[in-house]
Amino acid sequence: MTASTIRRSTAIRSRIAAVGAIAVAGTLLLTGCGDQTKSKSNESGSSSSGSAPLADKLPQSVRDAGVIKVGSDIAYAPVEFKDNSGKTVGIDPDLADAMGKQLGVKFEFQNGTFDTLITGLRSKRYDIAMSAMTDTKDRQEGVDSTTGKKVGEGVDFVDYFTAGVSIYTAKGKTQNIKTWSDLCGKKLVLQRGTVSEDLAKSEAKKCPSGKTISIQAFDNDQQAQTRLRAGGADAGSSDFPVAAYAVKTSGGGKDFQIVGEQVEAAPYGIAVAKSNTQLRDALQAALDAIIKNGEYDKIIAKWGVEDGSVKAAQINGGK
């Protein structure tokens, strides 16, 4: 999604109701680690290929390996993060576990900074990237959203969720910030390489002279939250599920508050190399299978984000 056309999505306003359910999960599964070192821990167990109904859809090399290597920024609660025991948990690992049972393989989550995941996919360090990654035309076509220049061959996406972008501030210190235009002259923290950054750069170009947005981009969202919590910025921005989780869990709910409405509702997608169409189609089939059998809805409900659910797996649905 490019940031040139910010549109409000009335359809997703009701997602505020999901925050309470997220908080229930958050009290038990607080994030305990934001390191960016490679982690091979995999908590997505799956059945053997002999009992998996969709195993024959996978490329033979993946079936032989028994593993799908997943590039992910495991510091983005509640989508993927480490709990206090160091286990990788969240919406994405749960969905991967259910899909793995359909395909007869394990999904092995490996930690990396968000803005390097597609590069890691291109270099075959990962088989897929699954990390709350917004499916956009620029990413599909390998275009740098800031410069408009082509930087790679792009990726295909298997879309599995929908989310908008939110702004949050220190609790009780909103400074009358309600919309993106209100950020002009303010300091904004966010995660590097995200749609939040695209939106901020686009909005900054519209600000009056001498009142641009001071954008502070970090490797992960937890670092951005830390800066805001310490008083080093006026506001932060991230995807709504992440912002809502931070509001409800950080400081026992006393640190942050969401301001204004979500914008730019768009799909999250599992990124796959353009050349790996068989794996892409196998993932689509597995996602459709867990949607049909009800496992998808159970996982989405567990994390309290039902308003972002999808009814079918779509390939390259981002605009």
C-alpha positions in Angstrom: 0.0 0.0 0.0 1.4 3.3 -1.0 0.8 6.2 1.4 -0.4 8.8 -1.1 -4.1 8.2 -0.5 -5.0 7.9 3.2 -8.6 6.8 3.6 -10.6 6.1 6.7 -12.2 2.7 7.0 -15.5 2.9 8.8 -15.8 -0.9 8.5 -13.0 -1.4 10.9 -14.0 1.0 13.6 -15.7 -1.9 15.5 -12.4 -3.5 16.0 -11.9 -1.4 19.1 -14.2 -4.0 20.8 -11.5 -6.5 20.1 -9.0 -4.8 22.4 -10.6 -6.3 25.5 -10.2 -9.8 24.2 -6.6 -9.1 23.3 -6.0 -8.0 26.8 -7.2 -11.3 28.2 -4.6 -13.1 26.1 -2.0 -10.4 26.9 -2.2 -10.9 30.6 -1.0 -14.5 30.1 1.3 -14.0 27.2 3.3 -10.8 27.8 6.2 -10.4 25.4 9.5 -11.0 27.0 12.1 -10.7 24.2 12.7 -8.4 21.4 16.1 -9.6 20.2 16.8 -9.7 16.5 19.1 -12.7 16.5 18.2 -15.8 14.5 16.1 -18.2 16.3 15.3 -21.7 15.1 12.8 -22.4 17.8 9.6 -23.8 16.3 6.5 -24.2 18.3 4.4 -25.1 15.3 4.1 -28.8 15.6 2.4 -30.7 12.8 1.3 -34.2 11.9 3.4 -36.4 9.6 2.9 -36.1 5.9 1.3 -39.5 5.9 -1.8 -38.2 7.7 -1.8 -34.7 6.2 -4.4 -34.3 3.5 -2.6 -31.6 1.5 1.0 -32.9 1.7 1.1 -33.8 -2.0 0.5 -30.1 -2.9 4.0 -29.1 -1.6 7.1 -29.0 -3.7 9.0 -32.3 -3.2 12.0 -30.5 -1.7 9.8 -29.1 1.1 8.2 -32.4 1.7 11.6 -34.1 2.0 12.9 -31.4 4.4 9.7 -31.6 6.5 10.1 -27.9 7.3 9.0 -24.5 6.0 11.5 -21.9 7.1 9.6 -18.7 8.1 11.3 -15.3 8.2 9.5 -13.2 10.9 10.1 -10.2 13.2 9.2 -11.9 16.4 8.6 -8.7 18.4 5.2 -7.7 17.2 2.6 -8.8 19.8 0.0 -10.1 19.4 0.8 -11.2 15.9 4.1 -12.9 16.7 6.2 -12.5 19.9 8.1 -14.4 22.6 6.3 -15.2 25.9 8.1 -15.2 29.2 9.4 -18.7 28.6 11.0 -17.7 25.3 8.4 -19.6 23.2 7.2 -18.0 20.0 3.5 -17.3 20.2 0.8 -15.2 18.6 -1.6 -15.2 15.7 0.9 -16.1 13.0 2.5 -19.1 14.8 -1.0 -20.5 15.7 -2.1 -20.2 12.1 1.1 -21.8 10.9 0.6 -24.7 13.3 -2.8 -25.3 11.9 -1.6 -25.1 8.3 1.3 -27.4 9.1 -1.1 -30.1 10.1 -2.8 -29.9 6.7 0.5 -30.0 4.9 2.4 -32.4 7.0 5.4 -30.1 7.7 6.6 -27.9 10.5 6.8 -24.1 10.2 10.1 -23.0 11.7 10.1 -19.4 12.7 13.4 -17.5 12.4 13.8 -14.1 13.9 14.9 -11.1 11.8 14.3 -7.4 11.4 11.2 -6.6 9.4 12.8 -4.6 6.7 15.2 -7.5 5.8 12.6 -10.2 5.5 12.0 -9.9 1.8 15.7 -9.8 1.2 16.1 -13.0 3.2 13.3 -14.5 1.1 15.1 -13.5 -2.1 18.4 -15.0 -0.9 16.6 -18.3 0.1 17.4 -17.9 3.8 13.6 -18.3 4.3 11.0 -20.2 2.3 8.3 -17.7 3.3 7.9 -14.5 5.3 5.0 -14.4 7.7 5.1 -11.3 9.9 2.0 -9.1 9.8 3.3 -8.0 6.4 0.9 -5.8 4.5 0.2 -7.1 0.9 0.9 -4.1 -1.3 1.3 -3.6 -5.1 4.8 -2.2 -4.4 5.9 -5.3 -2.6 4.3 -7.5 -5.2 6.2 -5.7 -7.9 9.5 -5.2 -6.0 9.2 -1.4 -6.0 10.6 0.9 -3.2 7.6 2.7 -1.9 9.6 5.8 -1.1 11.6 6.2 -4.3 9.2 4.5 -6.7 12.2 2.6 -8.2 12.3 -1.1 -8.8 14.6 -2.9 -6.3 13.8 -6.5 -6.8 11.5 -9.0 -8.5 8.8 -8.7 -5.9 6.9 -11.4 -4.1 3.5 -13.1 -4.2 1.2 -13.0 -1.2 -1.3 -15.4 0.3 -3.6 -13.1 2.2 -4.9 -14.2 5.6 -6.0 -11.2 7.7 -7.0 -7.6 7.4 -5.8 -4.7 9.5 -5.6 -0.9 9.5 -3.0 1.5 10.9 -3.4 3.3 14.2 -1.8 6.2 16.1 -1.2 6.1 19.8 0.2 8.5 22.4 1.2 8.4 26.0 -1.9 8.1 28.1 -3.4 11.5 28.9 -0.9 13.3 26.7 -2.7 13.3 23.3 -1.7 16.9 22.5 -5.0 17.0 20.4 -3.6 14.4 18.0 -6.5 12.8 16.3 -5.5 12.5 12.6 -2.3 12.1 10.6 -2.3 15.8 9.8 -2.2 16.6 13.5 1.3 15.0 13.6 2.8 17.9 11.7 5.4 19.5 14.0 5.4 16.4 16.2 7.9 13.6 16.8 6.6 10.2 15.7 8.1 6.7 16.5 7.4 3.6 14.4 9.0 0.5 13.0 11.2 0.8 10.0 9.9 -0.6 6.7 6.2 -0.6 7.7 3.2 1.0 6.2 3.2 3.3 9.2 6.5 4.7 7.9 5.1 5.0 4.4 2.1 6.9 5.7 4.3 9.2 7.9 6.6 10.1 5.0 3.6 10.9 2.7 1.9 13.0 5.4 5.2 14.9 6.1 5.3 16.2 2.6 1.9 17.9 3.1 2.9 19.6 6.4 3.4 23.4 6.4 6.9 24.7 6.1 8.9 24.4 9.3 6.3 21.9 10.8 7.2 18.6 9.2 6.8 15.3 11.1 10.0 14.2 12.8 10.1 10.5 12.1 12.1 8.1 14.3 12.2 4.7 12.8 13.4 1.6 14.8 14.2 -2.0 14.0 11.1 -3.2 15.9 8.0 -1.9 17.4 9.0 -2.5 21.0 11.9 -0.1 20.6 9.5 2.5 19.3 7.2 2.0 22.3 10.2 2.3 24.7 11.1 5.7 23.2 7.5 7.0 23.5 7.2 5.6 27.0 10.4 7.5 28.0 9.0 10.8 26.7 11.2 10.9 23.6 8.3 11.3 21.1 4.8 12.7 20.9 3.1 9.7 19.3 3.7 6.2 17.8 2.1 4.3 15.0 1.6 0.7 14.2 -1.0 -1.8 12.9 -4.2 -1.7 14.9 -3.9 -5.2 16.6 -0.3 -4.3 17.8 -1.3 -0.8 19.0 -4.3 -2.2 20.8 -2.2 -4.9 22.5 0.3 -2.3 23.6 -2.4 0.0 25.0 -3.9 -2.8 27.1 -0.7 -4.5 28.3 2.1 -1.9 28.6 2.3 -0.6 32.2 -0.9 -2.6 33.0 -2.8 -0.4 30.6 -1.5 2.9 32.0 1.2 3.8 29.4 -0.6 4.4 26.1 -3.9 5.3 24.5 -5.1 5.0 20.9 -6.2 8.3 19.3 -8.4 8.8 16.2 -9.5 6.1 13.9 -7.7 3.4 11.9 -6.7 4.2 8.3 -5.6 2.2 5.3 -7.3 -1.2 6.0 -5.4 -3.7 4.0 -4.6 -7.5 3.9 -1.7 -9.2 5.7 -0.1 -11.7 3.4 2.3 -14.6 3.6 5.1 -13.6 1.2 6.5 -16.2 -1.2 9.1 -15.9 -4.0 7.5 -15.3 -7.4 9.2 -18.4 -8.7 7.8 -20.7 -6.0 4.2 -20.9 -7.2 3.7 -24.5 -6.0 4.5 -23.5 -2.4 2.3 -20.4 -2.8 -0.6 -22.5 -4.0 -0.1 -25.1 -1.3 -0.2 -22.4 1.4 -3.4 -21.1 -0.1 -5.0 -24.5 -0.1 -3.9 -25.1 3.6 -5.3 -21.7 4.7 -8.6 -22.4 2.9 -8.8 -25.8 4.6 -8.4 -24.4 8.1 -11.0 -21.6 7.3 -13.4 -24.3 6.2 -12.8 -26.6 9.1 -13.2 -23.8 11.7 -9.6 -23.8 13.1 -9.0 -20.4 11.6 -11.9 -18.8 13.4 -10.9 -20.4 16.7 -7.4 -18.9 16.4 -8.7 -15.5 15.4 -11.2 -15.5 18.3 -8.5 -16.6 20.8 -6.6 -13.4 20.1 -9.7 -11.2 20.0 -9.3 -9.9 16.5 -12.3 -11.4 14.8 -13.1 -8.2 12.8 -9.9 -8.8 10.8 -10.8 -12.3 9.7 -11.1 -13.3 6.1 -13.5 -15.8 4.5 -11.1 -17.2 1.9 -7.4 -17.2 1.1 -6.6 -14.7 -1.7 -3.5 -14.4 -3.7 -2.1 -10.8 -4.2 -5.3 -9.1 -3.0 -3.4 -5.9 -1.9 -3.8 -2.7 -3.8 
